[in-house]
Amino acid sequence: MFKRHASWILCGLVVAAIGCTAKSGIDVSASASSGSTDTTEAPTDNGTDTVDSSAKTIGFSAMDLANPFFQLIADTLTEHAKEQGFEVMVEDSSSDPKKQSEHIDSFITKQVTAIVLNPCDRYSTGPAIKRANEAGIPVFTCDLQCEAEGAKIAAHVGTDNFGGGKLAGDAMIEALGESGGKVFVLHFPQANSCVLRVDGFKEVIEAHNNDREEGKIEIVGEQDGGGNQNAGFAAASAAIQSYPDLAGIFAINDPSGLGAYTALEQAQKIDQVTIVAFDGQKDGKQAIKDGKIYADPIQFPRKMASMTMDNIMKNLSGEEYVAVTLIPTELYRKADAEKDPELQ
């Protein structure tokens, strides 16, 4: 493991585990391990003036504050920043990359100390991030990563989404049992985290099918479920009509999973189709307890936000810190929900 000192990581990250080389930034390539944390040596001089930490302001552009997951990140980041004497300017991108780019430009104009993003789109936020780089403002990503060539990220904290996708695949295999059946994926391909979840899910399902002649699980299709209930409902409704014998739905987050449940309820197929989702926020956990969702690989947004703030402070003080941190998920089932104090 290599460490870094107040340096940049190239935003071209497609990770489940990270391999690093020291160039003008961090050139990161993917492998399929899970739950890894990695660091690298990179130049301490980013070619810009040192950021003035006296501003004591952090700009945060969230993916979508209508999603409780991102609201929790915003609240936790604000709380931990306040402990360090910082104010956080929270903006809601509402999953709109153009709006997020405008947020970044506004943060640059206001000369914030640092910028934190949940990138709405893994590529299109790149030009705005580059403008922040040129202004000497360090950019940190939380949960979602950017893959735009040449955009530099000071540090990333997120979930091991590939490993989480594999757990989702395990849950689907467990739920469908020896019968197997047809499965549909509610995707959100704009986010690299969701691409990794689906890739991990597919890898496990493929391995499962290789070991058997009967009872295979067939992924019959995938559609953008928007990462929200309305789009998830629409996509699931279309899938139910196209595949009347559908046995399972993998939704890349809880909101789209809950939208899928509403579609199944209206189609009177809740006893036929099993939903596996992802996230583990309170609404999702309650749905698992109520039997609406079979299981979730759960994430830890509070930890993501607190570690991001730690990275900001270390960056400003010139301390060594981890360039890329991926937090493993845990599979959460009905038995876990029934003893979860958050749901009592």
C-alpha positions as CSV (number, residue, x, y, z in Angstrom):
1,M,0.0,0.0,0.0
2,F,1.3,3.4,-0.9
3,K,0.4,6.7,0.8
4,R,-0.1,10.1,-0.6
5,H,0.6,13.6,0.7
6,A,-1.9,16.4,-0.2
7,S,-2.2,15.0,-3.7
8,W,-4.7,14.4,-6.5
9,I,-6.3,11.3,-7.8
10,L,-7.3,11.2,-11.5
11,C,-11.0,10.9,-11.7
12,G,-10.9,8.0,-14.2
13,L,-11.9,5.5,-11.6
14,V,-13.7,2.3,-12.4
15,V,-13.1,0.5,-9.1
16,A,-14.0,-2.4,-7.0
17,A,-10.4,-2.6,-5.8
18,I,-7.6,-0.2,-6.8
19,G,-4.2,-0.5,-8.4
20,C,-2.2,2.8,-8.5
21,T,0.8,4.2,-10.3
22,A,2.4,7.6,-9.5
23,K,2.2,9.9,-12.6
24,S,0.9,13.5,-12.8
25,G,-2.0,12.2,-10.7
26,I,-3.2,8.8,-9.8
27,D,-3.9,6.5,-12.7
28,V,-6.4,4.0,-11.3
29,S,-7.4,0.7,-13.0
30,A,-10.0,-1.8,-11.9
31,S,-9.9,-5.3,-10.5
32,A,-12.6,-7.4,-9.0
33,S,-11.6,-7.5,-5.3
34,S,-13.9,-6.2,-2.7
35,G,-13.8,-3.8,0.2
36,S,-10.4,-2.3,-0.6
37,T,-8.7,0.8,0.5
38,D,-5.8,2.1,-1.5
39,T,-3.4,5.0,-1.6
40,T,-0.7,6.4,-3.8
41,E,2.3,8.7,-4.0
42,A,1.6,11.8,-6.2
43,P,3.2,15.2,-6.5
44,T,2.3,17.6,-3.7
45,D,2.4,20.6,-6.1
46,N,-0.9,20.6,-8.1
47,G,0.3,23.6,-10.2
48,T,-2.0,26.1,-8.4
49,D,-1.9,28.3,-5.4
50,T,-2.5,26.9,-2.0
51,V,-6.2,26.9,-1.0
52,D,-7.0,29.5,1.6
53,S,-8.4,27.5,4.5
54,S,-9.5,30.7,6.3
55,A,-12.6,30.8,4.1
56,K,-14.0,28.1,6.3
57,T,-16.7,27.2,3.7
58,I,-17.2,23.8,2.0
59,G,-19.5,23.5,-1.1
60,F,-21.5,20.3,-1.4
61,S,-23.5,19.4,-4.5
62,A,-25.6,16.4,-3.7
63,M,-26.9,13.9,-6.2
64,D,-30.6,14.1,-5.1
65,L,-31.7,15.3,-1.7
66,A,-35.2,13.7,-2.3
67,N,-33.3,10.5,-1.7
68,P,-32.9,10.0,2.1
69,F,-29.4,8.5,1.5
70,F,-28.0,11.7,0.1
71,Q,-29.8,13.8,2.7
72,L,-28.1,11.8,5.4
73,I,-24.7,12.4,3.7
74,A,-25.5,16.2,3.6
75,D,-26.6,16.2,7.3
76,T,-23.5,14.2,8.5
77,L,-21.1,16.3,6.4
78,T,-22.6,19.5,7.8
79,E,-22.4,18.2,11.4
80,H,-18.7,17.1,11.1
81,A,-17.7,20.3,9.3
82,K,-19.3,22.4,12.0
83,E,-17.2,20.6,14.6
84,Q,-14.1,21.8,12.6
85,G,-15.4,25.3,12.3
86,F,-16.6,25.0,8.7
87,E,-19.9,26.0,7.2
88,V,-21.3,23.7,4.4
89,M,-23.2,25.2,1.5
90,V,-25.5,22.4,0.4
91,E,-27.0,22.3,-3.1
92,D,-29.4,19.8,-4.6
93,S,-28.5,18.7,-8.1
94,S,-31.8,16.7,-8.4
95,S,-29.8,14.2,-10.6
96,D,-29.2,17.0,-13.2
97,P,-25.5,17.2,-14.4
98,K,-26.0,20.7,-15.8
99,K,-27.3,21.9,-12.5
100,Q,-24.4,20.3,-10.7
101,S,-21.9,22.0,-13.0
102,E,-23.5,25.3,-12.2
103,H,-23.1,24.5,-8.5
104,I,-19.4,23.9,-9.0
105,D,-19.0,27.1,-10.9
106,S,-20.8,29.0,-8.1
107,F,-18.6,27.4,-5.5
108,I,-15.5,28.5,-7.5
109,T,-16.9,32.1,-7.7
110,K,-17.5,32.1,-3.9
111,Q,-13.9,30.8,-3.4
112,V,-14.9,27.9,-1.1
113,T,-12.2,26.0,0.7
114,A,-13.2,22.6,-0.8
115,I,-15.8,21.0,-2.9
116,V,-17.6,17.8,-2.2
117,L,-19.7,16.0,-4.9
118,N,-21.9,13.1,-5.4
119,P,-21.4,13.2,-9.2
120,C,-24.7,13.1,-11.1
121,D,-23.1,11.7,-14.2
122,R,-19.7,9.9,-14.2
123,Y,-18.5,11.8,-17.2
124,S,-20.3,15.1,-17.8
125,T,-19.3,16.7,-14.5
126,G,-15.6,16.5,-15.7
127,P,-15.3,20.0,-17.3
128,A,-16.6,21.7,-14.2
129,I,-14.3,19.7,-11.9
130,K,-11.4,20.8,-14.1
131,R,-12.4,24.4,-13.6
132,A,-12.2,23.8,-9.9
133,N,-8.8,22.2,-10.3
134,E,-7.6,25.3,-12.2
135,A,-8.9,27.5,-9.4
136,G,-6.9,25.5,-6.9
137,I,-9.9,24.2,-5.0
138,P,-9.6,20.5,-4.0
139,V,-12.6,18.4,-5.1
140,F,-13.6,15.3,-3.1
141,T,-16.2,12.7,-4.2
142,C,-18.4,10.9,-1.8
143,D,-20.4,7.7,-2.7
144,L,-20.4,8.3,-6.5
145,Q,-17.2,8.6,-8.5
146,C,-16.3,10.6,-11.6
147,E,-14.7,9.0,-14.6
148,A,-14.0,12.1,-16.8
149,E,-10.5,12.0,-18.3
150,G,-8.2,14.6,-16.8
151,A,-10.5,15.7,-13.9
152,K,-8.6,15.5,-10.6
153,I,-10.1,14.4,-7.4
154,A,-8.3,14.9,-4.1
155,A,-9.9,11.8,-2.5
156,H,-12.9,9.5,-2.8
157,V,-14.8,7.7,-0.1
158,G,-17.6,5.3,-1.2
159,T,-19.0,1.9,-1.1
160,D,-17.4,-1.3,-2.5
161,N,-20.3,-1.4,-5.0
162,F,-18.9,-4.4,-7.0
163,G,-18.8,-6.4,-3.8
164,G,-22.2,-5.2,-2.9
165,G,-23.6,-6.2,-6.2
166,K,-22.2,-9.7,-5.6
167,L,-24.1,-9.8,-2.3
168,A,-27.2,-8.8,-4.1
169,G,-26.7,-11.7,-6.5
170,D,-26.3,-14.0,-3.6
171,A,-29.5,-12.7,-2.1
172,M,-31.4,-13.3,-5.4
173,I,-30.1,-16.8,-5.6
174,E,-31.1,-17.5,-2.1
175,A,-34.6,-16.0,-2.7
176,L,-35.3,-17.9,-5.9
177,G,-33.9,-21.2,-4.7
178,E,-33.6,-24.2,-7.0
179,S,-36.4,-23.0,-9.2
180,G,-34.4,-20.1,-10.6
181,G,-36.4,-17.9,-13.0
182,K,-36.3,-14.7,-15.0
183,V,-34.9,-11.5,-13.4
184,F,-35.0,-7.9,-14.6
185,V,-32.6,-5.2,-13.5
186,L,-33.6,-1.6,-12.7
187,H,-30.4,0.2,-13.5
188,F,-29.0,3.8,-13.3
189,P,-26.1,3.6,-15.7
190,Q,-25.2,7.3,-15.3
191,A,-23.6,6.5,-12.0
192,N,-20.5,4.4,-11.9
193,S,-21.5,3.0,-8.5
194,C,-24.6,1.5,-10.1
195,V,-22.6,0.1,-13.1
196,L,-20.4,-1.7,-10.5
197,R,-23.4,-3.0,-8.6
198,V,-24.9,-4.5,-11.7
199,D,-21.6,-5.9,-12.8
200,G,-21.1,-7.7,-9.5
201,F,-24.7,-9.0,-9.6
202,K,-24.2,-10.4,-13.1
203,E,-20.9,-12.1,-12.2
204,V,-22.5,-14.0,-9.3
205,I,-25.6,-15.0,-11.4
206,E,-23.4,-16.2,-14.2
207,A,-21.2,-18.3,-11.8
208,H,-24.4,-19.7,-10.3
209,N,-25.7,-20.7,-13.8
210,N,-22.4,-22.3,-14.8
211,D,-22.8,-24.9,-12.1
212,R,-26.3,-26.2,-13.2
213,E,-28.4,-27.4,-16.0
214,E,-31.7,-26.6,-14.4
215,G,-32.9,-23.9,-12.2
216,K,-30.9,-21.2,-13.9
217,I,-31.5,-17.5,-13.2
218,E,-31.9,-15.6,-16.5
219,I,-31.4,-11.9,-16.6
220,V,-33.9,-11.0,-19.3
221,G,-33.3,-7.3,-19.5
222,E,-32.4,-4.1,-17.8
223,Q,-33.8,-0.5,-17.9
224,D,-32.9,2.8,-16.4
225,G,-35.0,3.0,-13.2
226,G,-34.0,6.6,-12.5
227,G,-32.9,5.8,-9.0
228,N,-36.3,7.1,-7.8
229,Q,-39.7,5.7,-7.0
230,N,-41.6,7.1,-10.0
231,A,-39.1,6.0,-12.6
232,G,-38.7,2.7,-10.9
233,F,-42.4,2.2,-11.0
234,A,-42.6,2.9,-14.7
235,A,-39.6,0.7,-15.6
236,A,-40.9,-2.2,-13.4
237,S,-44.4,-1.8,-14.9
238,A,-43.0,-2.2,-18.4
239,A,-40.9,-5.2,-17.4
240,I,-43.9,-6.9,-15.8
241,Q,-45.8,-6.5,-19.1
242,S,-42.9,-7.7,-21.2
243,Y,-42.2,-10.7,-19.0
244,P,-45.4,-11.9,-17.3
245,D,-43.5,-14.9,-15.8
246,L,-40.9,-12.7,-14.1
247,A,-39.5,-14.1,-10.9
248,G,-37.2,-11.4,-9.6
249,I,-36.2,-7.7,-9.8
250,F,-32.8,-6.3,-8.8
251,A,-33.1,-2.6,-8.1
252,I,-29.9,-0.6,-7.8
253,N,-31.3,1.4,-4.8
254,D,-34.2,1.4,-2.3
255,P,-36.3,4.1,-4.0
256,S,-36.4,2.3,-7.4
257,G,-37.1,-0.9,-5.5
258,L,-40.0,0.6,-3.7
259,G,-41.3,1.9,-7.0
260,A,-41.0,-1.7,-8.3
261,Y,-43.0,-3.0,-5.4
262,T,-45.9,-0.5,-6.2
263,A,-45.8,-1.8,-9.8
264,L,-46.0,-5.4,-8.6
265,E,-48.8,-4.5,-6.2
266,Q,-50.9,-2.9,-9.0
267,A,-50.2,-5.9,-11.3
268,Q,-51.2,-8.3,-8.4
269,K,-47.8,-10.0,-8.7
270,I,-46.3,-9.3,-5.3
271,D,-46.3,-13.0,-4.4
272,Q,-44.7,-14.0,-7.7
273,V,-41.8,-11.5,-8.0
274,T,-39.0,-11.1,-5.5
275,I,-37.2,-7.7,-5.1
276,V,-33.6,-7.4,-4.1
277,A,-32.5,-3.7,-3.7
278,F,-29.5,-1.8,-2.4
279,D,-28.8,1.0,0.2
280,G,-30.4,0.0,3.5
281,Q,-31.8,3.4,4.4
282,K,-34.8,3.5,6.8
283,D,-37.5,3.2,4.2
284,G,-35.7,0.3,2.6
285,K,-35.1,-1.4,5.9
286,Q,-38.8,-1.0,6.8
287,A,-39.8,-2.5,3.4
288,I,-37.6,-5.5,4.2
289,K,-39.2,-5.8,7.6
290,D,-42.6,-5.6,5.9
291,G,-41.7,-8.3,3.3
292,K,-41.8,-5.9,0.4
293,I,-38.1,-6.2,-0.4
294,Y,-36.2,-9.5,0.2
295,A,-32.8,-8.1,1.1
296,D,-30.4,-5.1,0.7
297,P,-26.7,-4.9,0.6
298,I,-26.5,-1.9,3.0
299,Q,-24.2,1.1,2.7
300,F,-22.9,3.4,5.4
301,P,-23.5,7.0,4.3
302,R,-22.6,8.5,7.7
303,K,-19.2,6.9,7.6
304,M,-18.7,8.1,4.0
305,A,-19.5,11.7,5.0
306,S,-17.3,11.7,8.2
307,M,-14.4,10.2,6.4
308,T,-14.7,12.8,3.6
309,M,-14.5,15.6,6.1
310,D,-11.5,13.9,7.7
311,N,-9.8,13.9,4.3
312,I,-10.6,17.6,3.7
313,M,-8.9,18.5,7.0
314,K,-5.9,16.3,6.3
315,N,-5.6,17.8,2.8
316,L,-5.6,21.3,4.2
317,S,-3.1,20.6,6.9
318,G,-0.7,18.6,4.5
319,E,-1.2,15.3,6.3
320,E,-1.0,11.9,4.6
321,Y,-4.4,10.4,3.9
322,V,-6.0,7.6,1.9
323,A,-6.8,8.5,-1.7
324,V,-9.5,6.0,-2.3
325,T,-11.6,4.3,0.4
326,L,-14.2,1.7,-0.5
327,I,-16.4,0.5,2.4
328,P,-17.8,-3.0,2.3
329,T,-21.5,-3.6,2.3
330,E,-23.4,-6.0,4.6
331,L,-26.4,-8.1,3.5
332,Y,-29.5,-7.1,5.4
333,R,-32.5,-9.4,5.5
334,K,-35.9,-9.6,7.3
335,A,-34.3,-11.2,10.4
336,D,-32.0,-8.2,10.7
337,A,-34.8,-5.8,10.3
338,E,-36.9,-7.4,13.0
339,K,-34.1,-6.7,15.6
340,D,-33.0,-3.3,14.2
341,P,-33.5,-0.6,16.9
342,E,-34.0,2.0,14.2
343,L,-37.3,0.3,13.3
344,Q,-38.6,-0.3,16.8
